[in-house]
């Protein structure tokens, strides 16, 4: 879309002074095309107490999660790694409207892990973005699709992204 920005820098007089960094959380997500044509999402959640990895394989035509595995490399409580197996409950979910509720049931709540849930939701959102051009015959996250004129991308993706943000808000 457009690279134009109307944002301006916050004036120095309006900035809030930082005293010190007290913590940091990094979520990294990478997407790979596998030799079988599937999309692999490799996600990592890192903060001072956690290192959680989530690996998802998604079949692009059906947008279905066909494999899922998680591991807890660093964790604050001895029971935390036992939740890693909950990632397998993501298998069979289809990336479509309502998947966030399904993720919450599968890996969230008092029988799950808030961080695994967050990582899964972020991974699915990223996967959905990666798959947009696929439906139009461009393959996974294809440059050719992304380099089209903004109006062409909008026309092709408006039904898929309807009401997902301000730009795609359905106008009555």
Kinemage of the C-alpha trace (Angstrom):
@kinemage 1
@onewidth
@group {chain A} dominant
@subgroup {mainchain}
@vectorlist {calphas} color= white
{ca unk a 1} P 0.000 0.000 0.000
{ca unk a 2} L 1.079 3.605 0.208
{ca unk a 3} L 4.320 4.464 1.973
{ca unk a 4} L 3.166 8.019 2.617
{ca unk a 5} L 2.933 8.904 6.281
{ca unk a 6} L 1.104 11.734 7.966
{ca unk a 7} L 2.729 10.940 11.301
{ca unk a 8} L 4.904 13.603 12.800
{ca unk a 9} L 7.534 13.243 15.439
{ca unk a 10} L 6.408 13.842 19.008
{ca unk a 11} L 7.685 17.258 20.054
{ca unk a 12} L 10.388 17.115 22.694
{ca unk a 13} L 8.214 19.072 25.143
{ca unk a 14} L 5.512 16.355 24.962
{ca unk a 15} L 7.775 13.343 25.426
{ca unk a 16} L 7.720 11.400 28.659
{ca unk a 17} L 11.242 10.888 30.001
{ca unk a 18} L 12.340 7.271 30.363
{ca unk a 19} L 13.837 6.353 33.705
{ca unk a 20} L 15.147 2.867 32.795
{ca unk a 21} L 14.369 -0.266 30.813
{ca unk a 22} L 12.705 -2.742 33.160
{ca unk a 23} L 11.932 -5.613 30.811
{ca unk a 24} L 11.690 -6.568 27.172
{ca unk a 25} L 9.681 -9.071 25.164
{ca unk a 26} L 10.508 -10.151 21.646
{ca unk a 27} L 8.242 -12.131 19.379
{ca unk a 28} L 9.836 -13.191 16.137
{ca unk a 29} L 7.982 -14.948 13.338
{ca unk a 30} L 9.378 -16.290 10.101
{ca unk a 31} L 7.536 -17.874 7.189
{ca unk a 32} L 9.070 -20.517 4.927
{ca unk a 33} L 7.792 -22.334 1.884
{ca unk a 34} L 8.460 -26.057 2.289
{ca unk a 35} L 9.398 -28.377 -0.575
{ca unk a 36} L 5.918 -29.945 -0.355
{ca unk a 37} L 4.359 -26.506 -0.978
{ca unk a 38} L 3.158 -25.994 2.577
{ca unk a 39} L 3.791 -22.852 4.574
{ca unk a 40} L 5.892 -23.269 7.722
{ca unk a 41} L 5.652 -20.658 10.434
{ca unk a 42} L 8.475 -20.638 12.985
{ca unk a 43} L 7.733 -18.348 15.934
{ca unk a 44} L 9.701 -17.498 19.053
{ca unk a 45} L 8.601 -15.785 22.254
{ca unk a 46} L 11.487 -14.430 24.345
{ca unk a 47} L 11.456 -12.435 27.556
{ca unk a 48} L 13.570 -12.615 30.734
{ca unk a 49} L 11.650 -15.697 31.933
{ca unk a 50} L 10.587 -17.507 28.766
{ca unk a 51} L 11.860 -18.968 25.541
{ca unk a 52} L 8.927 -20.575 23.760
{ca unk a 53} L 9.027 -21.850 20.183
{ca unk a 54} L 6.046 -22.710 18.021
{ca unk a 55} L 6.280 -24.402 14.634
{ca unk a 56} L 3.196 -24.636 12.422
{ca unk a 57} L 2.769 -26.230 8.993
{ca unk a 58} L -0.150 -24.889 6.987
{ca unk a 59} L -1.582 -26.336 3.788
{ca unk a 60} L -2.141 -23.235 1.603
{ca unk a 61} L -5.120 -24.419 -0.469
{ca unk a 62} L -7.299 -25.244 2.531
{ca unk a 63} L -5.488 -22.904 4.959
{ca unk a 64} L -5.491 -25.781 7.438
{ca unk a 65} L -2.855 -26.345 10.110
{ca unk a 66} L -1.502 -29.820 9.341
{ca unk a 67} L 1.299 -29.972 11.924
{ca unk a 68} L 2.077 -28.089 15.128
{ca unk a 69} L 4.754 -28.450 17.751
{ca unk a 70} L 5.957 -26.269 20.589
{ca unk a 71} L 8.859 -26.359 23.009
{ca unk a 72} L 9.630 -24.426 26.139
{ca unk a 73} L 13.381 -23.774 26.328
{ca unk a 74} L 13.232 -21.419 29.295
{ca unk a 75} L 10.367 -21.079 31.756
{ca unk a 76} L 9.636 -19.842 35.292
{ca unk a 77} L 7.782 -22.917 36.626
{ca unk a 78} L 8.578 -26.625 36.425
{ca unk a 79} L 5.078 -27.381 35.054
{ca unk a 80} L 5.381 -24.976 32.088
{ca unk a 81} L 6.937 -27.448 29.598
{ca unk a 82} L 3.988 -29.819 30.045
{ca unk a 83} L 1.825 -27.277 28.198
{ca unk a 84} L 3.970 -27.531 25.043
{ca unk a 85} L 1.972 -30.593 23.959
{ca unk a 86} L -1.159 -28.394 23.743
{ca unk a 87} L 0.208 -27.031 20.456
{ca unk a 88} L -0.883 -30.270 18.786
{ca unk a 89} L -4.502 -29.235 19.442
{ca unk a 90} L -4.011 -26.535 16.786
{ca unk a 91} L -3.805 -29.225 14.086
{ca unk a 92} L -6.949 -29.214 11.991
{ca unk a 93} L -7.806 -25.567 12.609
{ca unk a 94} L -8.500 -23.588 9.471
{ca unk a 95} L -7.377 -20.002 9.012
{ca unk a 96} L -10.690 -18.211 8.613
{ca unk a 97} L -12.955 -15.939 10.614
{ca unk a 98} L -13.360 -17.295 14.137
{ca unk a 99} L -9.961 -18.974 14.388
{ca unk a 100} L -8.884 -16.737 17.279
{ca unk a 101} L -11.679 -18.168 19.455
{ca unk a 102} L -10.576 -21.670 18.463
{ca unk a 103} L -6.969 -20.874 19.430
{ca unk a 104} L -8.146 -19.553 22.803
{ca unk a 105} L -9.931 -22.852 23.459
{ca unk a 106} L -7.030 -24.948 22.191
{ca unk a 107} L -4.048 -23.399 23.997
{ca unk a 108} L -5.336 -20.602 26.236
{ca unk a 109} L -7.190 -20.299 29.492
{ca unk a 110} L -6.491 -21.992 32.801
{ca unk a 111} L -5.503 -25.268 31.092
{ca unk a 112} L -3.156 -23.556 28.667
{ca unk a 113} L -0.542 -20.830 28.551
{ca unk a 114} L -1.137 -17.132 27.947
{ca unk a 115} L 2.211 -16.859 26.148
{ca unk a 116} L 1.648 -19.868 23.871
{ca unk a 117} L -1.793 -18.423 23.078
{ca unk a 118} L -0.254 -15.053 22.205
{ca unk a 119} L 2.403 -16.697 20.047
{ca unk a 120} L -0.195 -18.826 18.229
{ca unk a 121} L -2.464 -15.839 17.536
{ca unk a 122} L 0.419 -13.722 16.240
{ca unk a 123} L 1.599 -16.651 14.094
{ca unk a 124} L -1.848 -17.170 12.560
{ca unk a 125} L -2.247 -13.460 11.849
{ca unk a 126} L 1.134 -13.499 10.111
{ca unk a 127} L 0.271 -16.674 8.193
{ca unk a 128} L -3.003 -15.129 7.016
{ca unk a 129} L -1.089 -12.150 5.642
{ca unk a 130} L 1.405 -14.439 3.942
{ca unk a 131} L -1.429 -16.383 2.291
{ca unk a 132} L -3.348 -13.408 0.840
{ca unk a 133} L -1.649 -13.449 -2.560
{ca unk a 134} L -1.839 -17.239 -2.714
{ca unk a 135} L -5.566 -17.181 -3.407
{ca unk a 136} L -4.945 -15.036 -6.480
{ca unk a 137} L -2.409 -17.414 -8.011
{ca unk a 138} L 0.695 -15.545 -6.898
{ca unk a 139} L 2.046 -18.127 -4.449
{ca unk a 140} L 3.194 -17.509 -0.900
{ca unk a 141} L 4.011 -13.845 -0.097
{ca unk a 142} L 4.899 -13.159 -3.702
{ca unk a 143} L 6.710 -9.936 -4.665
{ca unk a 144} L 4.733 -9.698 -7.895
{ca unk a 145} L 1.479 -9.495 -5.928
{ca unk a 146} L 2.854 -6.948 -3.457
{ca unk a 147} L 4.309 -4.715 -6.181
{ca unk a 148} L 0.999 -4.156 -7.952
{ca unk a 149} L -0.683 -0.785 -7.786
{ca unk a 150} L -2.393 -0.157 -4.473
{ca unk a 151} L -5.823 -0.029 -6.115
{ca unk a 152} L -5.331 -3.485 -7.704
{ca unk a 153} L -4.210 -5.037 -4.423
{ca unk a 154} L -7.180 -3.455 -2.686
{ca unk a 155} L -9.661 -4.757 -5.275
{ca unk a 156} L -8.272 -8.296 -5.055
{ca unk a 157} L -8.087 -8.406 -1.261
{ca unk a 158} L -11.086 -6.327 -0.168
{ca unk a 159} L -13.400 -9.308 0.352
{ca unk a 160} L -10.787 -11.322 2.242
{ca unk a 161} L -9.864 -8.387 4.496
{ca unk a 162} L -13.342 -6.873 4.906
{ca unk a 163} L -13.678 -5.143 8.303
{ca unk a 164} L -10.220 -6.199 9.481
{ca unk a 165} L -8.983 -2.600 9.726
{ca unk a 166} L -9.763 1.006 8.899
{ca unk a 167} L -8.729 0.668 5.226
{ca unk a 168} L -10.971 -2.359 4.658
{ca unk a 169} L -13.930 -1.078 6.656
{ca unk a 170} L -17.126 -2.033 4.872
{ca unk a 171} L -18.909 1.075 3.753
{ca unk a 172} L -22.691 0.956 3.963
